[in-house]
Amino acid sequence: MNDLIRVRGLHKVYTIGDIEVPALSGIDLEISRSEFVAVMGASGSGKSTFMNILGCLDRPTEGAYFLEGQEVGSLSPEEWAHIRNRKMGFVFQGFNLLSRTSALENVELPLMYNGTQGKERRRRALEMLSLVGLGDRVHHTPNQLSGGQQQRVAIARALVNRPSLLLADEPTGNLDSKTSAEIMELLRRLNGEEGITIILVTHEQDIAAYAGRQIQFRDGVITSDKRSNQRSAIGDQLTAER
């Protein structure tokens, strides 16, 4: 079986006072290893709730979530923390870097949490910074880097533990169009050349077009699930400019 993720009958209901608000209403889905998937939908569609469950940040009310064949949706918070550290990388709209810490030290941080020793920690952090094209910026602090460079540091940090899954939540939301295209080209290259499974949340069609698969959420259900090799209009424009 090549499925990295499998969810069955996934429901999530939030209780606000005496009112129950359904966020997900019976999601069935498989995502294979090395896929690049864009999850789309308007505010309140359920896409963020779905991503939080995949990232072991929220628990389904009903249903099952399997990661690499293991049912993880019902595990303890301690077991979730171990899975997040070992098997997942997270990239957010805000770069979430430590402001007075170098790019190298920011990328080393997840390795410190799992006890990786100093020399190996440095080697792997340098390897990831080189992979995202920042081998010459390792000692720069975030305020010495552009927005796109900061997001590259965040991506390197997300990858340094060699996770099975990279979860990216609106990773270009704070970037201009040209820089957004560069970050998306980087993610597409990491997916294509390194085989990293990427699940991306976005509300922008141009950004979603970089992914090989687009899943649309609406009112807590999946309304569309399609695969495409279409290139982003932004990416085509950037390529033409070069």
C-alpha positions in Angstrom: 0.0 0.0 0.0 1.4 3.4 -1.1 -1.0 5.5 1.0 0.7 7.9 3.4 -2.6 9.2 4.7 -6.0 7.5 4.9 -9.0 9.0 6.6 -12.4 7.3 6.9 -15.7 8.8 8.0 -14.0 11.9 9.5 -16.3 14.2 11.4 -15.5 17.2 13.5 -18.1 19.1 15.6 -17.3 22.1 17.7 -19.6 22.9 20.7 -20.1 26.6 21.4 -22.4 26.9 24.4 -25.5 24.9 23.6 -24.8 24.9 19.9 -23.0 22.2 17.9 -21.2 23.5 14.8 -20.1 20.8 12.3 -16.8 21.6 10.7 -16.2 18.2 8.9 -19.0 15.9 7.8 -17.8 12.5 6.8 -14.5 12.8 4.9 -13.1 9.8 3.1 -9.7 10.4 1.5 -6.3 8.8 0.6 -3.1 10.7 -0.1 -0.2 8.7 -1.5 3.5 9.1 -0.7 5.2 11.8 -2.8 2.0 13.6 -3.8 1.7 17.4 -3.8 -1.8 18.2 -2.8 -3.5 21.6 -2.5 -6.5 21.9 -0.1 -8.8 24.7 -1.1 -11.9 26.3 0.2 -13.5 29.5 1.6 -13.3 30.5 5.2 -15.4 28.1 7.2 -15.2 25.3 4.6 -13.4 22.9 6.9 -10.0 23.0 5.2 -8.1 24.3 8.2 -9.9 21.9 10.6 -8.9 19.1 8.2 -5.3 20.2 8.2 -5.2 20.5 12.0 -6.3 16.9 12.3 -3.7 15.7 9.7 -1.1 17.6 11.7 -2.1 16.0 15.0 -3.2 19.4 16.4 -6.9 18.6 16.7 -8.8 15.4 17.3 -11.7 14.2 15.1 -15.1 13.8 16.8 -15.7 10.6 14.8 -13.9 8.6 12.2 -10.3 7.3 11.8 -7.1 8.9 10.6 -4.2 6.6 9.5 -0.7 7.9 9.0 1.7 5.3 7.5 -0.8 2.6 8.4 -1.0 3.6 12.1 -4.3 5.0 13.5 -3.2 8.3 15.0 -6.4 10.3 15.4 -7.0 8.8 18.9 -3.5 8.8 20.3 -2.4 10.7 23.4 -1.0 14.3 23.3 2.4 12.9 24.2 2.3 10.4 21.3 1.1 13.2 19.0 4.1 15.4 20.0 6.4 12.5 19.1 4.7 12.1 15.7 4.9 15.8 14.9 8.5 16.0 15.8 9.6 12.9 13.9 7.2 12.6 11.0 5.9 16.1 10.2 7.2 19.5 9.1 5.1 22.6 9.3 5.3 25.8 7.3 3.0 28.8 8.1 2.0 32.1 6.6 4.0 33.8 9.3 7.6 32.6 9.2 7.8 32.0 13.0 11.5 32.4 13.1 13.4 33.4 16.3 14.4 37.0 15.5 17.8 37.2 17.2 18.9 33.8 16.0 20.8 32.9 12.8 19.2 31.0 10.0 21.4 28.0 10.9 20.3 28.1 14.6 16.7 28.4 13.6 16.9 25.3 11.4 18.8 23.4 14.1 16.0 24.0 16.6 13.8 20.9 15.9 16.9 18.7 16.1 17.7 20.1 19.6 14.2 18.9 20.8 14.9 15.3 19.8 18.4 15.2 21.2 20.5 15.2 18.0 24.1 16.0 18.9 25.8 19.3 18.0 28.0 18.2 15.1 25.3 16.2 13.4 22.8 18.9 14.1 24.9 21.5 12.3 25.6 19.2 9.4 21.9 18.5 8.7 20.9 22.1 9.2 23.6 23.2 6.7 22.4 20.5 4.3 18.8 21.7 4.4 19.8 25.4 4.0 21.8 24.4 1.0 18.8 22.5 -0.4 16.6 25.6 -0.3 19.3 27.8 -1.8 20.5 29.6 1.3 23.9 28.1 1.7 25.5 31.6 1.7 23.0 33.0 4.2 23.4 30.6 7.1 24.7 33.2 9.6 22.1 35.9 8.8 19.4 36.7 11.2 15.8 37.1 10.0 15.9 40.9 9.8 18.9 40.5 7.4 16.8 38.3 5.1 14.0 39.1 2.6 10.5 37.6 3.2 11.2 34.9 0.6 14.5 34.0 2.2 12.8 33.8 5.6 10.2 31.4 4.3 13.1 29.3 2.8 14.6 29.1 6.3 11.2 28.0 7.6 11.0 25.3 4.9 14.5 24.1 5.8 13.5 24.0 9.4 10.4 22.0 8.5 12.5 19.5 6.6 15.5 19.1 8.9 14.0 16.0 10.7 13.4 14.3 7.3 9.6 14.1 7.9 7.2 11.9 6.0 4.9 14.8 5.5 5.2 18.6 4.9 2.1 20.6 5.9 2.1 24.2 4.5 -0.7 26.6 5.7 -0.9 29.6 3.3 2.9 29.7 3.0 2.8 32.6 0.4 0.2 34.7 2.2 2.8 37.3 3.3 4.7 37.4 0.0 4.5 39.3 -3.2 3.6 37.5 -6.5 7.2 37.1 -7.7 8.4 35.8 -4.4 5.3 33.5 -4.1 6.2 32.0 -7.4 9.8 31.3 -6.3 8.6 29.6 -3.0 6.1 27.5 -4.9 8.7 26.5 -7.5 10.9 25.5 -4.5 8.1 23.3 -3.0 7.4 21.8 -6.4 11.1 21.0 -6.8 11.3 19.4 -3.3 8.3 17.3 -4.2 9.6 16.2 -7.6 13.3 15.7 -6.9 13.3 14.7 -3.2 9.9 12.9 -3.2 8.6 14.9 -0.2 4.9 14.6 0.3 3.4 18.1 0.6 -0.1 19.2 1.6 -0.7 22.9 1.1 -3.7 25.0 2.3 -4.5 27.9 0.1 -7.4 30.0 -1.2 -5.6 31.1 -4.3 -6.1 29.2 -7.5 -2.7 30.3 -9.0 -1.0 28.8 -5.9 -3.0 25.6 -6.0 -2.1 25.1 -9.6 1.5 24.2 -8.6 0.2 21.1 -7.0 -0.5 17.9 -8.9 -3.8 17.4 -7.1 -6.4 20.0 -5.9 -9.0 19.1 -3.3 -11.9 21.6 -2.7 -13.8 21.8 0.6 -17.2 23.4 1.1 -19.4 23.2 4.2 -17.3 20.4 5.7 -17.3 18.1 2.7 -15.1 17.5 -0.3 -16.8 18.9 -3.4 -14.0 18.3 -5.9 -10.8 16.2 -6.1 -8.9 16.4 -9.3 -5.4 15.8 -10.6 -3.7 18.2 -12.9 -0.3 18.9 -14.5 -1.2 22.5 -15.2 1.5 25.1 -14.5 0.7 28.2 -12.5 0.2 31.3 -14.5 2.5 33.0 -12.0 5.2 30.4 -12.6 4.9 30.7 -16.4 5.2 34.4 -16.1 8.3 34.1 -14.0 9.9 31.6 -16.3 9.2 34.0 -19.3 10.9 36.8 -17.4 14.0 34.8 -17.0 
